[in-house]
Each structure stands twice: as C-alpha cells, then as structure tokens.
Amino acid sequence: MGLKRANDQSTPPAANPAPDASRTQIRWLIRRDMEEVLLIERSSFEFPWTEEEFLCCLRQRNCIGTVAELDHKIVGFMIYELHKSMLRILNFAVASDIRRSGIGRQMVQRLIDKLSQQRRREIVLEVRETNVPAQLFFAESGFRAVTVLRKHYDDTCEDAYYMRYCLTDDSSVPFVPHNRISEYDAA
Ligand SMILES: CC(C)(COP(=O)(O)OP(=O)(O)OC[C@H]1O[C@@H](n2cnc3c(N)ncnc32)[C@H](O)[C@@H]1OP(=O)(O)O)[C@@H](O)C(=O)NCCC(=O)NCCS
C-alpha cells in the first residue's frame, strides 16, 4: 500500500457466510469513524498507520476515505488518492472476523464503478510480497501485478508488487458466455 507496512497474518482461510449486500452500506469516512477504523487498522497490520497519519493523508485535497458499514458497525475502510487518470489505493482493510464474506469485493467494485464516471481508467496499489491473501484478493478482483518494486519497505527488506486494474472499453459490457456446442448441434 502507499505507506509501507507489513502484511496481516490473521485472515481466516475459509469463507464466511456472505452478509446480505443490502445491509452493507459504503459511505464517506467521517471524523467520528476514526476509532473503529483504527481498531481494524491495528488488528490488520503489523505496522499500522497512526491516527495522525490517517488525518494527515485525509487532509490532502485528492485523498478520499470510505467505510463499509454493516448493521451500523464499521467493518472495513479504504483510503485512496485521486490522480488525473487513475485512482491509487493507499490503505484498505476489512475487519478480520468478517473477511471472506464479500465486503472487500463490494468496496473495490465501488471504486471500479467510479472509474468510468470520472473518466479515470486505472486503479493502482502496492502489496507486500508476503501478503498472499491480499494478492489473491486483488487478482480475483481483476488486478494484475505489473512491476516488482525491489526492497520497497523501510521496516523489512521485502519487495512490493505494483498491481493495476485497468478499465477496458468493453468492461461495462456484461460477459455473455458463447455456447459453441449448441451452435454445433444446430448445424
Ligand atoms: C484483502 C482484504 C481487504 C480482502 O477483504 P475480504 O472482505 O476478506 O475479501 P472478499 O470476501 O470480498 O473476497 C473476495 C474474493 O477474494 C479472494 N480472497 C479474499 N481473501 C482471500 C484469502 N485470504 N485467500 C484466498 N483468496 C482470498 C477470494 O477469491 C474471495 O472470494 P471467495 O471468498 O468467494 O472465495 C482482507 O483480507 C484484509 O483486510 N486483509 C488485511 C489487510 C490487507 O492486507 N489489506 C490490503 C493491503 S495491500
């Protein structure tokens, strides 16, 4: 991610039952969410951002914070930057007890939906080489590792993968499977 931190080790391997999507609300992060956001941050990363780092980042004009709320409880957050032609995810986590239930996917999809509205074409981020759960998550969400950033972090000698999601011209067209077998039968 943007600030250099260690990866989380506590992601449960098995999927949780997906919460009803209509119960999950994604909205702007506001000042009074910080306490819950910091709890998720601290339980997700070995080198968590401090409150001051969050606030400093969010004071920038091009920096946006969002949270996912489930039954009035904050269950995830995302901090990202707006650039001319892309969005850059700086910090992102879902509460460990609700991972693998689709919250992260909903938050990333919300960001992807913004791309076409804002005429930005890409979302980029850095992920630690040891943070395999996050790499798998982003790969599943359509991101691809495009570069290795050697010894990217100050706290360890880890590399980072620079991952990118790129909106293609046909991204908005729903995928319709092409059934070649039925064509063969009809011939
Ligand atoms: C990465 C993270 C935000 C994903 O959030 P999440 O809500 O658990 O993700 P989702 O439930 O939406 O997962 C969507 C898909 O991604 C993949 N995925 C997510 N977590 C995975 C894991 N631990 N292992 C393998 N695949 C995973 C799966 O394909 C999953 O679909 P499935 O559950 O139907 O198999 C969450 O694991 C997290 O907060 N990690 C700690 C903080 C972190 O590493 N942040 C990113 C820093 S770069």
The ligand as a Tripos MOL2 file, in Angstrom:
@<TRIPOS>MOLECULE
LIG
   48    50     1     0     0
SMALL
NO_CHARGES

@<TRIPOS>ATOM
      1 C1         -7.5480   -8.1120    1.4530 C.3       1 LIG1
      2 C2         -8.8820   -7.9360    2.2050 C.3       1 LIG1
      3 C3         -9.2330   -6.4510    2.2450 C.3       1 LIG1
      4 C4         -9.9780   -8.7190    1.4340 C.3       1 LIG1
      5 O1        -11.2320   -8.4230    2.0370 O.3       1 LIG1
      6 P1        -12.4020   -9.5250    2.1670 P.3       1 LIG1
      7 O2        -13.6380   -8.8150    2.5590 O.co2     1 LIG1
      8 O3        -11.9550  -10.6270    3.0530 O.co2     1 LIG1
      9 O4        -12.4930  -10.0740    0.6760 O.3       1 LIG1
     10 P2        -13.7640  -10.7710   -0.0190 P.3       1 LIG1
     11 O5        -14.5210  -11.5730    0.9720 O.co2     1 LIG1
     12 O6        -14.5320   -9.7370   -0.7550 O.co2     1 LIG1
     13 O7        -13.0260  -11.7610   -1.0450 O.3       1 LIG1
     14 C5        -13.3140  -11.7760   -2.4390 C.3       1 LIG1
     15 C6        -12.5100  -12.8810   -3.0730 C.3       1 LIG1
     16 O8        -11.0940  -12.6010   -2.9840 O.3       1 LIG1
     17 C7        -10.3760  -13.8260   -2.7710 C.3       1 LIG1
     18 N1         -9.8000  -13.8270   -1.4240 N.ar      1 LIG1
     19 C8        -10.0180  -12.9470   -0.4260 C.ar      1 LIG1
     20 N2         -9.2830  -13.2630    0.6620 N.ar      1 LIG1
     21 C9         -8.5920  -14.3840    0.3340 C.ar      1 LIG1
     22 C10        -7.6880  -15.2110    1.0470 C.ar      1 LIG1
     23 N3         -7.3400  -14.9620    2.3240 N.pl3     1 LIG1
     24 N4         -7.1720  -16.2980    0.4140 N.ar      1 LIG1
     25 C11        -7.5180  -16.5800   -0.8560 C.ar      1 LIG1
     26 N5         -8.3880  -15.8230   -1.5890 N.ar      1 LIG1
     27 C12        -8.9120  -14.7530   -0.9880 C.ar      1 LIG1
     28 C13       -11.4100  -14.9420   -2.8680 C.3       1 LIG1
     29 O9        -11.5000  -15.3370   -4.2180 O.3       1 LIG1
     30 C14       -12.6860  -14.2350   -2.4220 C.3       1 LIG1
     31 O10       -13.8600  -14.8550   -2.9040 O.3       1 LIG1
     32 P3        -14.4660  -16.1380   -2.1110 P.3       1 LIG1
     33 O11       -14.4730  -15.7910   -0.6360 O.co2     1 LIG1
     34 O12       -15.8400  -16.2760   -2.6930 O.co2     1 LIG1
     35 O13       -13.5520  -17.2870   -2.4140 O.co2     1 LIG1
     36 C15        -8.7960   -8.5290    3.6450 C.3       1 LIG1
     37 O14        -8.2530   -9.8290    3.5800 O.3       1 LIG1
     38 C16        -7.9440   -7.7170    4.6030 C.2       1 LIG1
     39 O15        -8.4140   -6.7510    5.2200 O.2       1 LIG1
     40 N6         -6.6650   -8.1050    4.7640 N.am      1 LIG1
     41 C17        -5.7600   -7.4390    5.7210 C.3       1 LIG1
     42 C18        -5.3850   -6.0650    5.2610 C.3       1 LIG1
     43 C19        -4.7110   -6.1010    3.9250 C.2       1 LIG1
     44 O16        -3.8820   -6.9570    3.6170 O.2       1 LIG1
     45 N7         -5.0690   -5.1060    3.0920 N.am      1 LIG1
     46 C20        -4.5500   -4.9800    1.7460 C.3       1 LIG1
     47 C21        -3.2010   -4.3990    1.8070 C.3       1 LIG1
     48 S1         -2.4660   -4.3730    0.1780 S.3       1 LIG1
@<TRIPOS>BOND
     1     1     2 1
     2     2     3 1
     3     2     4 1
     4     2    36 1
     5     4     5 1
     6     5     6 1
     7     6     7 2
     8     6     8 1
     9     6     9 1
    10     9    10 1
    11    10    11 2
    12    10    12 1
    13    10    13 1
    14    13    14 1
    15    14    15 1
    16    15    16 1
    17    15    30 1
    18    16    17 1
    19    17    18 1
    20    17    28 1
    21    18    19 ar
    22    18    27 ar
    23    19    20 ar
    24    20    21 ar
    25    21    22 ar
    26    21    27 ar
    27    22    23 1
    28    22    24 ar
    29    24    25 ar
    30    25    26 ar
    31    26    27 ar
    32    28    29 1
    33    28    30 1
    34    30    31 1
    35    31    32 1
    36    32    33 2
    37    32    34 1
    38    32    35 1
    39    36    37 1
    40    36    38 1
    41    38    39 2
    42    38    40 1
    43    40    41 1
    44    41    42 1
    45    42    43 1
    46    43    44 2
    47    43    45 1
    48    45    46 1
    49    46    47 1
    50    47    48 1
@<TRIPOS>SUBSTRUCTURE
     1 LIG1         1 GROUP 0 **** ****
